Amino acid sequence: MATNLQIDMDLLETASRLGGFRTKRETVNEALRRFIQLSKQKELKKYLGKVDIDLKYDYKKLRNRA
């Protein structure tokens, strides 16, 4: 699906050069992927230090081997 966007060409060219991308599409798609990944990481940070981890927990021991 074609979409027309007004993108700052200086930003696009800089991102393309720094990322080593061959096309505008690759550059924009990777930028969107990284934005989503960063946003998810920020969302997870709110749980940092709030989840107790049992270092002795052995998930393999709980597997049912029939």
mmCIF file of the N, C-alpha and C atoms, coordinates in Angstrom:
data_MODEL
# 
_entry.id   MODEL 
# 
loop_
_atom_site.group_PDB 
_atom_site.id 
_atom_site.type_symbol 
_atom_site.label_atom_id 
_atom_site.label_alt_id 
_atom_site.label_comp_id 
_atom_site.label_asym_id 
_atom_site.label_entity_id 
_atom_site.label_seq_id 
_atom_site.pdbx_PDB_ins_code 
_atom_site.Cartn_x 
_atom_site.Cartn_y 
_atom_site.Cartn_z 
_atom_site.occupancy 
_atom_site.B_iso_or_equiv 
_atom_site.pdbx_formal_charge 
_atom_site.auth_seq_id 
_atom_site.auth_comp_id 
_atom_site.auth_asym_id 
_atom_site.auth_atom_id 
_atom_site.pdbx_PDB_model_num 
ATOM 1   N N  . MET A 1 1  ? 0.848  -1.173  0.000  1.00 0.00 ? 1  MET A N  1 
ATOM 2   C CA . MET A 1 1  ? 0.000  0.000   0.000  1.00 0.00 ? 1  MET A CA 1 
ATOM 3   C C  . MET A 1 1  ? 0.895  1.239   0.000  1.00 0.00 ? 1  MET A C  1 
ATOM 4   N N  . ALA A 1 2  ? 0.734  2.063   -0.977 1.00 0.00 ? 2  ALA A N  1 
ATOM 5   C CA . ALA A 1 2  ? 1.531  3.279   -1.077 1.00 0.00 ? 2  ALA A CA 1 
ATOM 6   C C  . ALA A 1 2  ? 0.982  4.333   -0.127 1.00 0.00 ? 2  ALA A C  1 
ATOM 7   N N  . THR A 1 3  ? 1.906  5.046   0.529  1.00 0.00 ? 3  THR A N  1 
ATOM 8   C CA . THR A 1 3  ? 1.538  6.114   1.451  1.00 0.00 ? 3  THR A CA 1 
ATOM 9   C C  . THR A 1 3  ? 2.441  7.297   1.185  1.00 0.00 ? 3  THR A C  1 
ATOM 10  N N  . ASN A 1 4  ? 1.859  8.455   1.116  1.00 0.00 ? 4  ASN A N  1 
ATOM 11  C CA . ASN A 1 4  ? 2.640  9.673   0.923  1.00 0.00 ? 4  ASN A CA 1 
ATOM 12  C C  . ASN A 1 4  ? 2.897  10.321  2.272  1.00 0.00 ? 4  ASN A C  1 
ATOM 13  N N  . LEU A 1 5  ? 4.171  10.569  2.567  1.00 0.00 ? 5  LEU A N  1 
ATOM 14  C CA . LEU A 1 5  ? 4.563  11.192  3.827  1.00 0.00 ? 5  LEU A CA 1 
ATOM 15  C C  . LEU A 1 5  ? 5.500  12.354  3.552  1.00 0.00 ? 5  LEU A C  1 
ATOM 16  N N  . GLN A 1 6  ? 5.404  13.362  4.375  1.00 0.00 ? 6  GLN A N  1 
ATOM 17  C CA . GLN A 1 6  ? 6.343  14.477  4.308  1.00 0.00 ? 6  GLN A CA 1 
ATOM 18  C C  . GLN A 1 6  ? 7.441  14.194  5.328  1.00 0.00 ? 6  GLN A C  1 
ATOM 19  N N  . ILE A 1 7  ? 8.556  13.645  4.865  1.00 0.00 ? 7  ILE A N  1 
ATOM 20  C CA . ILE A 1 7  ? 9.654  13.251  5.743  1.00 0.00 ? 7  ILE A CA 1 
ATOM 21  C C  . ILE A 1 7  ? 10.827 14.202  5.530  1.00 0.00 ? 7  ILE A C  1 
ATOM 22  N N  . ASP A 1 8  ? 11.461 14.565  6.622  1.00 0.00 ? 8  ASP A N  1 
ATOM 23  C CA . ASP A 1 8  ? 12.651 15.410  6.565  1.00 0.00 ? 8  ASP A CA 1 
ATOM 24  C C  . ASP A 1 8  ? 13.745 14.618  5.843  1.00 0.00 ? 8  ASP A C  1 
ATOM 25  N N  . MET A 1 9  ? 14.086 15.039  4.654  1.00 0.00 ? 9  MET A N  1 
ATOM 26  C CA . MET A 1 9  ? 15.038 14.293  3.823  1.00 0.00 ? 9  MET A CA 1 
ATOM 27  C C  . MET A 1 9  ? 16.434 14.260  4.429  1.00 0.00 ? 9  MET A C  1 
ATOM 28  N N  . ASP A 1 10 ? 16.825 15.312  5.149  1.00 0.00 ? 10 ASP A N  1 
ATOM 29  C CA . ASP A 1 10 ? 18.135 15.297  5.799  1.00 0.00 ? 10 ASP A CA 1 
ATOM 30  C C  . ASP A 1 10 ? 18.188 14.193  6.852  1.00 0.00 ? 10 ASP A C  1 
ATOM 31  N N  . LEU A 1 11 ? 17.121 14.067  7.633  1.00 0.00 ? 11 LEU A N  1 
ATOM 32  C CA . LEU A 1 11 ? 17.064 13.005  8.643  1.00 0.00 ? 11 LEU A CA 1 
ATOM 33  C C  . LEU A 1 11 ? 17.072 11.638  7.982  1.00 0.00 ? 11 LEU A C  1 
ATOM 34  N N  . LEU A 1 12 ? 16.298 11.492  6.943  1.00 0.00 ? 12 LEU A N  1 
ATOM 35  C CA . LEU A 1 12 ? 16.210 10.209  6.247  1.00 0.00 ? 12 LEU A CA 1 
ATOM 36  C C  . LEU A 1 12 ? 17.560 9.803   5.646  1.00 0.00 ? 12 LEU A C  1 
ATOM 37  N N  . GLU A 1 13 ? 18.233 10.749  5.012  1.00 0.00 ? 13 GLU A N  1 
ATOM 38  C CA . GLU A 1 13 ? 19.533 10.463  4.408  1.00 0.00 ? 13 GLU A CA 1 
ATOM 39  C C  . GLU A 1 13 ? 20.581 10.133  5.465  1.00 0.00 ? 13 GLU A C  1 
ATOM 40  N N  . THR A 1 14 ? 20.548 10.857  6.583  1.00 0.00 ? 14 THR A N  1 
ATOM 41  C CA . THR A 1 14 ? 21.498 10.598  7.662  1.00 0.00 ? 14 THR A CA 1 
ATOM 42  C C  . THR A 1 14 ? 21.258 9.211   8.255  1.00 0.00 ? 14 THR A C  1 
ATOM 43  N N  . ALA A 1 15 ? 19.995 8.877   8.518  1.00 0.00 ? 15 ALA A N  1 
ATOM 44  C CA . ALA A 1 15 ? 19.648 7.564   9.073  1.00 0.00 ? 15 ALA A CA 1 
ATOM 45  C C  . ALA A 1 15 ? 20.039 6.457   8.100  1.00 0.00 ? 15 ALA A C  1 
ATOM 46  N N  . SER A 1 16 ? 19.803 6.672   6.841  1.00 0.00 ? 16 SER A N  1 
ATOM 47  C CA . SER A 1 16 ? 20.132 5.689   5.816  1.00 0.00 ? 16 SER A CA 1 
ATOM 48  C C  . SER A 1 16 ? 21.636 5.450   5.753  1.00 0.00 ? 16 SER A C  1 
ATOM 49  N N  . ARG A 1 17 ? 22.386 6.521   5.796  1.00 0.00 ? 17 ARG A N  1 
ATOM 50  C CA . ARG A 1 17 ? 23.849 6.422   5.731  1.00 0.00 ? 17 ARG A CA 1 
ATOM 51  C C  . ARG A 1 17 ? 24.395 5.730   6.980  1.00 0.00 ? 17 ARG A C  1 
ATOM 52  N N  . LEU A 1 18 ? 23.940 6.163   8.152  1.00 0.00 ? 18 LEU A N  1 
ATOM 53  C CA . LEU A 1 18 ? 24.435 5.594   9.409  1.00 0.00 ? 18 LEU A CA 1 
ATOM 54  C C  . LEU A 1 18 ? 24.050 4.124   9.563  1.00 0.00 ? 18 LEU A C  1 
ATOM 55  N N  . GLY A 1 19 ? 22.855 3.786   9.095  1.00 0.00 ? 19 GLY A N  1 
ATOM 56  C CA . GLY A 1 19 ? 22.390 2.414   9.217  1.00 0.00 ? 19 GLY A CA 1 
ATOM 57  C C  . GLY A 1 19 ? 22.841 1.506   8.097  1.00 0.00 ? 19 GLY A C  1 
ATOM 58  N N  . GLY A 1 20 ? 23.374 2.095   7.058  1.00 0.00 ? 20 GLY A N  1 
ATOM 59  C CA . GLY A 1 20 ? 23.830 1.300   5.927  1.00 0.00 ? 20 GLY A CA 1 
ATOM 60  C C  . GLY A 1 20 ? 22.679 0.726   5.111  1.00 0.00 ? 20 GLY A C  1 
ATOM 61  N N  . PHE A 1 21 ? 21.561 1.417   5.086  1.00 0.00 ? 21 PHE A N  1 
ATOM 62  C CA . PHE A 1 21 ? 20.393 0.944   4.345  1.00 0.00 ? 21 PHE A CA 1 
ATOM 63  C C  . PHE A 1 21 ? 20.481 1.383   2.888  1.00 0.00 ? 21 PHE A C  1 
ATOM 64  N N  . ARG A 1 22 ? 19.937 0.540   2.015  1.00 0.00 ? 22 ARG A N  1 
ATOM 65  C CA . ARG A 1 22 ? 20.008 0.829   0.580  1.00 0.00 ? 22 ARG A CA 1 
ATOM 66  C C  . ARG A 1 22 ? 18.820 1.643   0.093  1.00 0.00 ? 22 ARG A C  1 
ATOM 67  N N  . THR A 1 23 ? 17.671 1.519   0.773  1.00 0.00 ? 23 THR A N  1 
ATOM 68  C CA . THR A 1 23 ? 16.471 2.204   0.291  1.00 0.00 ? 23 THR A CA 1 
ATOM 69  C C  . THR A 1 23 ? 15.820 3.017   1.405  1.00 0.00 ? 23 THR A C  1 
ATOM 70  N N  . LYS A 1 24 ? 14.957 3.924   0.999  1.00 0.00 ? 24 LYS A N  1 
ATOM 71  C CA . LYS A 1 24 ? 14.190 4.713   1.961  1.00 0.00 ? 24 LYS A CA 1 
ATOM 72  C C  . LYS A 1 24 ? 13.263 3.798   2.754  1.00 0.00 ? 24 LYS A C  1 
ATOM 73  N N  . ARG A 1 25 ? 12.688 2.823   2.072  1.00 0.00 ? 25 ARG A N  1 
ATOM 74  C CA . ARG A 1 25 ? 11.769 1.890   2.729  1.00 0.00 ? 25 ARG A CA 1 
ATOM 75  C C  . ARG A 1 25 ? 12.478 1.127   3.853  1.00 0.00 ? 25 ARG A C  1 
ATOM 76  N N  . GLU A 1 26 ? 13.675 0.604   3.562  1.00 0.00 ? 26 GLU A N  1 
ATOM 77  C CA . GLU A 1 26 ? 14.444 -0.115  4.585  1.00 0.00 ? 26 GLU A CA 1 
ATOM 78  C C  . GLU A 1 26 ? 14.722 0.800   5.779  1.00 0.00 ? 26 GLU A C  1 
ATOM 79  N N  . THR A 1 27 ? 15.093 2.036   5.489  1.00 0.00 ? 27 THR A N  1 
ATOM 80  C CA . THR A 1 27 ? 15.433 2.994   6.537  1.00 0.00 ? 27 THR A CA 1 
ATOM 81  C C  . THR A 1 27 ? 14.229 3.274   7.423  1.00 0.00 ? 27 THR A C  1 
ATOM 82  N N  . VAL A 1 28 ? 13.095 3.563   6.822  1.00 0.00 ? 28 VAL A N  1 
ATOM 83  C CA . VAL A 1 28 ? 11.894 3.891   7.585  1.00 0.00 ? 28 VAL A CA 1 
ATOM 84  C C  . VAL A 1 28 ? 11.394 2.676   8.356  1.00 0.00 ? 28 VAL A C  1 
ATOM 85  N N  . ASN A 1 29 ? 11.386 1.504   7.732  1.00 0.00 ? 29 ASN A N  1 
ATOM 86  C CA . ASN A 1 29 ? 10.914 0.299   8.421  1.00 0.00 ? 29 ASN A CA 1 
ATOM 87  C C  . ASN A 1 29 ? 11.791 -0.031  9.628  1.00 0.00 ? 29 ASN A C  1 
ATOM 88  N N  . GLU A 1 30 ? 13.096 0.093   9.477  1.00 0.00 ? 30 GLU A N  1 
ATOM 89  C CA . GLU A 1 30 ? 13.992 -0.189  10.608 1.00 0.00 ? 30 GLU A CA 1 
ATOM 90  C C  . GLU A 1 30 ? 13.818 0.851   11.707 1.00 0.00 ? 30 GLU A C  1 
ATOM 91  N N  . ALA A 1 31 ? 13.628 2.097   11.324 1.00 0.00 ? 31 ALA A N  1 
ATOM 92  C CA . ALA A 1 31 ? 13.396 3.139   12.326 1.00 0.00 ? 31 ALA A CA 1 
ATOM 93  C C  . ALA A 1 31 ? 12.117 2.849   13.117 1.00 0.00 ? 31 ALA A C  1 
ATOM 94  N N  . LEU A 1 32 ? 11.085 2.403   12.442 1.00 0.00 ? 32 LEU A N  1 
ATOM 95  C CA . LEU A 1 32 ? 9.837  2.058   13.123 1.00 0.00 ? 32 LEU A CA 1 
ATOM 96  C C  . LEU A 1 32 ? 10.032 0.851   14.044 1.00 0.00 ? 32 LEU A C  1 
ATOM 97  N N  . ARG A 1 33 ? 10.757 -0.164  13.578 1.00 0.00 ? 33 ARG A N  1 
ATOM 98  C CA . ARG A 1 33 ? 11.031 -1.339  14.420 1.00 0.00 ? 33 ARG A CA 1 
ATOM 99  C C  . ARG A 1 33 ? 11.770 -0.938  15.689 1.00 0.00 ? 33 ARG A C  1 
ATOM 100 N N  . ARG A 1 34 ? 12.780 -0.096  15.525 1.00 0.00 ? 34 ARG A N  1 
ATOM 101 C CA . ARG A 1 34 ? 13.581 0.331   16.681 1.00 0.00 ? 34 ARG A CA 1 
ATOM 102 C C  . ARG A 1 34 ? 12.761 1.199   17.628 1.00 0.00 ? 34 ARG A C  1 
ATOM 103 N N  . PHE A 1 35 ? 11.899 2.039   17.094 1.00 0.00 ? 35 PHE A N  1 
ATOM 104 C CA . PHE A 1 35 ? 11.032 2.864   17.936 1.00 0.00 ? 35 PHE A CA 1 
ATOM 105 C C  . PHE A 1 35 ? 10.112 1.984   18.766 1.00 0.00 ? 35 PHE A C  1 
ATOM 106 N N  . ILE A 1 36 ? 9.531  0.972   18.133 1.00 0.00 ? 36 ILE A N  1 
ATOM 107 C CA . ILE A 1 36 ? 8.633  0.051   18.841 1.00 0.00 ? 36 ILE A CA 1 
ATOM 108 C C  . ILE A 1 36 ? 9.400  -0.711  19.909 1.00 0.00 ? 36 ILE A C  1 
ATOM 109 N N  . GLN A 1 37 ? 10.584 -1.210  19.575 1.00 0.00 ? 37 GLN A N  1 
ATOM 110 C CA . GLN A 1 37 ? 11.398 -1.951  20.531 1.00 0.00 ? 37 GLN A CA 1 
ATOM 111 C C  . GLN A 1 37 ? 11.763 -1.075  21.730 1.00 0.00 ? 37 GLN A C  1 
ATOM 112 N N  . LEU A 1 38 ? 12.176 0.145   21.476 1.00 0.00 ? 38 LEU A N  1 
ATOM 113 C CA . LEU A 1 38 ? 12.539 1.066   22.551 1.00 0.00 ? 38 LEU A CA 1 
ATOM 114 C C  . LEU A 1 38 ? 11.330 1.383   23.431 1.00 0.00 ? 38 LEU A C  1 
ATOM 115 N N  . SER A 1 39 ? 10.181 1.571   22.822 1.00 0.00 ? 39 SER A N  1 
ATOM 116 C CA . SER A 1 39 ? 8.968  1.854   23.579 1.00 0.00 ? 39 SER A CA 1 
ATOM 117 C C  . SER A 1 39 ? 8.600  0.683   24.481 1.00 0.00 ? 39 SER A C  1 
ATOM 118 N N  . LYS A 1 40 ? 8.750  -0.539  23.975 1.00 0.00 ? 40 LYS A N  1 
ATOM 119 C CA . LYS A 1 40 ? 8.460  -1.729  24.785 1.00 0.00 ? 40 LYS A CA 1 
ATOM 120 C C  . LYS A 1 40 ? 9.448  -1.853  25.938 1.00 0.00 ? 40 LYS A C  1 
ATOM 121 N N  . GLN A 1 41 ? 10.712 -1.539  25.682 1.00 0.00 ? 41 GLN A N  1 
ATOM 122 C CA . GLN A 1 41 ? 11.718 -1.595  26.736 1.00 0.00 ? 41 GLN A CA 1 
ATOM 123 C C  . GLN A 1 41 ? 11.401 -0.587  27.833 1.00 0.00 ? 41 GLN A C  1 
ATOM 124 N N  . LYS A 1 42 ? 10.996 0.607   27.442 1.00 0.00 ? 42 LYS A N  1 
ATOM 125 C CA . LYS A 1 42 ? 10.630 1.630   28.430 1.00 0.00 ? 42 LYS A CA 1 
ATOM 126 C C  . LYS A 1 42 ? 9.438  1.173   29.260 1.00 0.00 ? 42 LYS A C  1 
ATOM 127 N N  . GLU A 1 43 ? 8.494  0.497   28.627 1.00 0.00 ? 43 GLU A N  1 
ATOM 128 C CA . GLU A 1 43 ? 7.319  -0.008  29.330 1.00 0.00 ? 43 GLU A CA 1 
ATOM 129 C C  . GLU A 1 43 ? 7.740  -1.054  30.364 1.00 0.00 ? 43 GLU A C  1 
ATOM 130 N N  . LEU A 1 44 ? 8.696  -1.913  30.006 1.00 0.00 ? 44 LEU A N  1 
ATOM 131 C CA . LEU A 1 44 ? 9.150  -2.960  30.920 1.00 0.00 ? 44 LEU A CA 1 
ATOM 132 C C  . LEU A 1 44 ? 9.967  -2.407  32.089 1.00 0.00 ? 44 LEU A C  1 
ATOM 133 N N  . LYS A 1 45 ? 10.603 -1.261  31.893 1.00 0.00 ? 45 LYS A N  1 
ATOM 134 C CA . LYS A 1 45 ? 11.440 -0.684  32.947 1.00 0.00 ? 45 LYS A CA 1 
ATOM 135 C C  . LYS A 1 45 ? 10.651 -0.388  34.214 1.00 0.00 ? 45 LYS A C  1 
ATOM 136 N N  . LYS A 1 46 ? 9.360  -0.149  34.088 1.00 0.00 ? 46 LYS A N  1 
ATOM 137 C CA . LYS A 1 46 ? 8.572  0.162   35.277 1.00 0.00 ? 46 LYS A CA 1 
ATOM 138 C C  . LYS A 1 46 ? 8.474  -1.038  36.218 1.00 0.00 ? 46 LYS A C  1 
ATOM 139 N N  . TYR A 1 47 ? 8.779  -2.239  35.721 1.00 0.00 ? 47 TYR A N  1 
ATOM 140 C CA . TYR A 1 47 ? 8.748  -3.442  36.549 1.00 0.00 ? 47 TYR A CA 1 
ATOM 141 C C  . TYR A 1 47 ? 10.113 -3.768  37.156 1.00 0.00 ? 47 TYR A C  1 
ATOM 142 N N  . LEU A 1 48 ? 11.146 -3.039  36.755 1.00 0.00 ? 48 LEU A N  1 
ATOM 143 C CA . LEU A 1 48 ? 12.496 -3.288  37.226 1.00 0.00 ? 48 LEU A CA 1 
ATOM 144 C C  . LEU A 1 48 ? 12.554 -3.146  38.746 1.00 0.00 ? 48 LEU A C  1 
ATOM 145 N N  . GLY A 1 49 ? 13.002 -4.198  39.413 1.00 0.00 ? 49 GLY A N  1 
ATOM 146 C CA . GLY A 1 49 ? 13.103 -4.179  40.865 1.00 0.00 ? 49 GLY A CA 1 
ATOM 147 C C  . GLY A 1 49 ? 11.817 -4.504  41.593 1.00 0.00 ? 49 GLY A C  1 
ATOM 148 N N  . LYS A 1 50 ? 10.749 -4.764  40.864 1.00 0.00 ? 50 LYS A N  1 
ATOM 149 C CA . LYS A 1 50 ? 9.458  -5.042  41.480 1.00 0.00 ? 50 LYS A CA 1 
ATOM 150 C C  . LYS A 1 50 ? 9.047  -6.502  41.371 1.00 0.00 ? 50 LYS A C  1 
ATOM 151 N N  . VAL A 1 51 ? 9.837  -7.294  40.662 1.00 0.00 ? 51 VAL A N  1 
ATOM 152 C CA . VAL A 1 51 ? 9.533  -8.707  40.475 1.00 0.00 ? 51 VAL A CA 1 
ATOM 153 C C  . VAL A 1 51 ? 10.578 -9.523  41.213 1.00 0.00 ? 51 VAL A C  1 
ATOM 154 N N  . ASP A 1 52 ? 10.106 -10.400 42.098 1.00 0.00 ? 52 ASP A N  1 
ATOM 155 C CA . ASP A 1 52 ? 11.029 -11.269 42.823 1.00 0.00 ? 52 ASP A CA 1 
ATOM 156 C C  . ASP A 1 52 ? 11.372 -12.481 41.967 1.00 0.00 ? 52 ASP A C  1 
ATOM 157 N N  . ILE A 1 53 ? 12.651 -12.788 41.900 1.00 0.00 ? 53 ILE A N  1 
ATOM 158 C CA . ILE A 1 53 ? 13.106 -13.916 41.100 1.00 0.00 ? 53 ILE A CA 1 
ATOM 159 C C  . ILE A 1 53 ? 13.658 -14.990 42.037 1.00 0.00 ? 53 ILE A C  1 
ATOM 160 N N  . ASP A 1 54 ? 13.180 -16.197 41.879 1.00 0.00 ? 54 ASP A N  1 
ATOM 161 C CA . ASP A 1 54 ? 13.655 -17.331 42.662 1.00 0.00 ? 54 ASP A CA 1 
ATOM 162 C C  . ASP A 1 54 ? 14.776 -18.004 41.880 1.00 0.00 ? 54 ASP A C  1 
ATOM 163 N N  . LEU A 1 55 ? 16.005 -17.770 42.311 1.00 0.00 ? 55 LEU A N  1 
ATOM 164 C CA . LEU A 1 55 ? 17.162 -18.306 41.596 1.00 0.00 ? 55 LEU A CA 1 
ATOM 165 C C  . LEU A 1 55 ? 17.273 -19.817 41.720 1.00 0.00 ? 55 LEU A C  1 
ATOM 166 N N  . LYS A 1 56 ? 16.589 -20.416 42.679 1.00 0.00 ? 56 LYS A N  1 
ATOM 167 C CA . LYS A 1 56 ? 16.629 -21.864 42.863 1.00 0.00 ? 56 LYS A CA 1 
ATOM 168 C C  . LYS A 1 56 ? 15.535 -22.578 42.073 1.00 0.00 ? 56 LYS A C  1 
ATOM 169 N N  . TYR A 1 57 ? 14.666 -21.833 41.420 1.00 0.00 ? 57 TYR A N  1 
ATOM 170 C CA . TYR A 1 57 ? 13.559 -22.418 40.655 1.00 0.00 ? 57 TYR A CA 1 
ATOM 171 C C  . TYR A 1 57 ? 14.117 -23.228 39.486 1.00 0.00 ? 57 TYR A C  1 
ATOM 172 N N  . ASP A 1 58 ? 13.679 -24.464 39.362 1.00 0.00 ? 58 ASP A N  1 
ATOM 173 C CA . ASP A 1 58 ? 14.158 -25.351 38.299 1.00 0.00 ? 58 ASP A CA 1 
ATOM 174 C C  . ASP A 1 58 ? 12.967 -25.770 37.440 1.00 0.00 ? 58 ASP A C  1 
ATOM 175 N N  . TYR A 1 59 ? 12.765 -25.051 36.339 1.00 0.00 ? 59 TYR A N  1 
ATOM 176 C CA . TYR A 1 59 ? 11.627 -25.345 35.472 1.00 0.00 ? 59 TYR A CA 1 
ATOM 177 C C  . TYR A 1 59 ? 11.748 -26.721 34.828 1.00 0.00 ? 59 TYR A C  1 
ATOM 178 N N  . LYS A 1 60 ? 12.959 -27.203 34.645 1.00 0.00 ? 60 LYS A N  1 
ATOM 179 C CA . LYS A 1 60 ? 13.131 -28.511 34.016 1.00 0.00 ? 60 LYS A CA 1 
ATOM 180 C C  . LYS A 1 60 ? 12.629 -29.632 34.923 1.00 0.00 ? 60 LYS A C  1 
ATOM 181 N N  . LYS A 1 61 ? 12.774 -29.436 36.218 1.00 0.00 ? 61 LYS A N  1 
ATOM 182 C CA . LYS A 1 61 ? 12.328 -30.438 37.175 1.00 0.00 ? 61 LYS A CA 1 
ATOM 183 C C  . LYS A 1 61 ? 10.809 -30.615 37.121 1.00 0.00 ? 61 LYS A C  1 
ATOM 184 N N  . LEU A 1 62 ? 10.093 -29.571 36.734 1.00 0.00 ? 62 LEU A N  1 
ATOM 185 C CA . LEU A 1 62 ? 8.651  -29.599 36.708 1.00 0.00 ? 62 LEU A CA 1 
ATOM 186 C C  . LEU A 1 62 ? 8.079  -30.185 35.418 1.00 0.00 ? 62 LEU A C  1 
ATOM 187 N N  . ARG A 1 63 ? 8.926  -30.428 34.443 1.00 0.00 ? 63 ARG A N  1 
ATOM 188 C CA . ARG A 1 63 ? 8.447  -30.988 33.174 1.00 0.00 ? 63 ARG A CA 1 
ATOM 189 C C  . ARG A 1 63 ? 7.928  -32.417 33.384 1.00 0.00 ? 63 ARG A C  1 
ATOM 190 N N  . ASN A 1 64 ? 6.874  -32.737 32.689 1.00 0.00 ? 64 ASN A N  1 
ATOM 191 C CA . ASN A 1 64 ? 6.294  -34.060 32.794 1.00 0.00 ? 64 ASN A CA 1 
ATOM 192 C C  . ASN A 1 64 ? 6.863  -34.930 31.675 1.00 0.00 ? 64 ASN A C  1 
ATOM 193 N N  . ARG A 1 65 ? 7.703  -35.854 32.027 1.00 0.00 ? 65 ARG A N  1 
ATOM 194 C CA . ARG A 1 65 ? 8.315  -36.725 31.021 1.00 0.00 ? 65 ARG A CA 1 
ATOM 195 C C  . ARG A 1 65 ? 7.598  -38.067 31.048 1.00 0.00 ? 65 ARG A C  1 
ATOM 196 N N  . ALA A 1 66 ? 6.645  -38.200 30.118 1.00 0.00 ? 66 ALA A N  1 
ATOM 197 C CA . ALA A 1 66 ? 5.860  -39.431 30.079 1.00 0.00 ? 66 ALA A CA 1 
ATOM 198 C C  . ALA A 1 66 ? 6.282  -40.321 28.945 1.00 0.00 ? 66 ALA A C  1 
# 
